[in-house]
Amino acid sequence: MKFILATLSIFMLSSCIEQEPALTPLSEREKITLSELKVKFEKKKKEYSDYKSEKERVNLLQTTYLQDYISLNDFSIYKTNKFDDGRDRACYKGILENKGKEIVDEIHLKVNFYSDSTGDIIHTWDVALVDANDEFLDNSEASEAKSLILALSGRKLPLKPNAKLNLTKGKTCLSDVFLDWQAKDVKYEITKLKLRPKLAEVGPLDSLKISVEIFPLEERAKKFNQL
């Protein structure tokens, strides 16, 4: 009796275990799909390799591009009390010029303010003259994040090759208020240059996703000698 009950238990347990479906040969449509996926996979691999090479080229250029091709023309820091509260604040004006052939994705202006009394730095202002977000907005699927960015700063574009940017447009004044400084004593420099590759970004996951689709089809094709 015990033997019968044990056998019955094993039978019931095995019947509850989900059996994997038997492999079948690829249909004609699946053969075409597999062929198309392989072509797509090789294309993505090449695109990723080309993008990596372009990214490396741009990274090497960044060390000297700022000095060689970026300039501030007719630029100045000035003090004004044109604000509603009547307090003195620092503002800037001028032209930012990209004289090279690369795309500038980001560039900052660092300004040091010195005490008129002691000569010490009393404030440092770091402002992004170029801070492109267009690629993030175009590629991101997070609609809430995109909406927030658009509401706070709007769509910002890179500085194109051989292009100029008028710095008098947009927010060009410091919100902080401090005393004991003269505009003539201010020192500034351009920093944090980031160049944009001329190829759209391609990540390793793009080809990985395709390989996941290829694997089950290829396994079936191998089993039935369809490769």
N, C-alpha and C positions, 0 to 999 in steps of 0.2 A: 504493500500500500504506500509505504514511504517512497519507494522507487517511482511509483506512478505519479505521486504528487510532485516529486522533484522534477521529473521529466516534463510534467504539465507546466510547472513554474518556469522552467527554462524555455519552453516553447512560447509561453505567453510573453516572457521578457524579450525574446528575440523578435517576436512579431511587433513589439512596441518600438523597437529601434528602427529609425527611418533609414531605409536602404537608399544608397546613392543610385541615381538613374544610370542605366547602362549607356556607355558611350556609343555614339552612332557616327557613321561617316558624314563628312560635310556635304551639305546640299550644294547645288551649283551657285546659289545666291551667297552662301557662306564662303565658298571658295573665292568669289569675287570680293567679298567684304574683307577677307583675310589679306588678299593681295593689295587692296587699297590701304588697309591699315599699315602694312609693312612699308609701303611707299611714304605714307604720312609720317611714320616713325622715323625713317631715314631723313626726311626733310626737316623734322623738328630737331633731330640730333645735329644736323648741319647748322641750323639756325642758332642753336644754343652755342655751338662751337664758335660761330662767327661773332655772336654777341659777346662771348667771353674775351675774344681777341680784341674786339673794339673797346670793350670796357678797360682792358689792360692798357691799350694805346692811350685812351683818354686820361687814365690815372697817371701815367708817366708825364703827360703834357701839363698836368695841373701844377706841378712844381715850378714851372717857369712861365706859364701862360699869363699869369697875373701881371708880372713885371713887363713882359714883352708886348702884350696886346690890350690891356685894360687901362683906361685913363679917365680921370675926372677933369672935365673942361669947365672953365668959368665957375669953379666951385668955391663956395664959402659957407662958413658957419656964422650966423648973425643972431643978435639978441633983439627980441621984439616983445611989446606988451599989448599986441593987437587982440588979445583974448578977452572974453567976457568979464573975467575977474580982474583984468588990468595988471596981472603979475608978469614979470619978465621971464621969458623962456627962450631956450635955444632952438633955432630952426636951421635948415640947410637948403641950399639951392645950387643948381648947376646941371651939367650934362654928364651922364655916364656913357662911355663909348667902348664898344667891343670892336677892335680893329682887326681881329683875327678871323679864322674860318670855323671856329668851334662854337657850339651852343652853350651859353652860360645858364646853368640851372639855378645857381644860388651864389650870392655875393653879399658880403656884409661891410658896413662902415663902422669902424671903431673910433670913438671920439673921447679924448681925455680933456677934462676941464681942470684948470689950475687955480688955486687960491691967489688972489691978487695981493694978499697980505704975506703969506708964507711961501708960496711957490709950490706947495704940495698939491697932489691930485685930490680934488674934492668930489669928483664924480666921473664915472665912465659910462658912455652911452654906446650900446651895441645895437645897430639897426640894420635890418635886411633891406638892401636896395633892390635885390632880385631874390625872390623866393617862390619859384614856380610850383604850382600845385595841379596843373592841368592834367598831367599823366595820372596822378593819383585819382583825381575826380573821374577821369575817363575809364579807369580800370577797376576801381573799387566797386564792390557789390553792396557795401554798407550804406544804404540810402540815408540813414539818420546821420552818420558821420559826414557824408557829402553835403547834406542840407545844412549842418552846423557850420562847416567850413565856408560854404557859400554865403551864409548869413553873416559870419564874422569878418571874413576877409575878401570874399568874392573870388572869382576865377583869376589866377595869376599866371602869366605866361613867361617863358624864358626870354633872355636877351639873345636875339638871333645874331648870326655872324655878320660882321660889318654893319652893325646897327647902333643907334644912339637911343638913350632913354632920358627923357626930360624929367629931372628929379623934383621939379616944382609941383608936380601933380600928386595927389594923394596926401597921406598923412606925413608931413615933413617936419613936424615940431615935436620936441620932447615934452612929455606931460609933467615930468618932475620940475619942481621949482627949488632953486638954491641961490645963495648970495655970494658975493665976493669973487666975481670972475669977470674977465673981459674977453670979448670975442677974438681979439688979436692974439691972445695967449693960448688959444685952443690948438691942440695938435690932433691930427686924424690920420688914419690909414685904412686902406681897403684890405679886408681879410676874408677868410673862410670861402674861398672860391671853390665851386663845384661845377664841373663841366658835365654836360649830358651826352651820352653816347649817341651817335648818329643812327644807330639801329634800335628799334623798339626792344624793350626788355623781353628776354625769353629765359625761363627758369628750367631747371632739370626736371621738375615735376611734370612739365608739359609732355615730355616724351615718356615719362614713367606711366602716366595715365593711359597712354596709347598701348604700352606694353602689357598693361593689365587686361586690356581688351583682346590683345593678340594671343596671350598665353592659352586660354581654354580652347580656342579654335586650332591653334598650332598643335596642341597635345592630341586632339582628335585626328588631325590630319596625319600626324606621325604614326599613330596607332593603325591607321588604315592605308598607309603608304600613299598619301595624297599630296605630299610635298613635291 
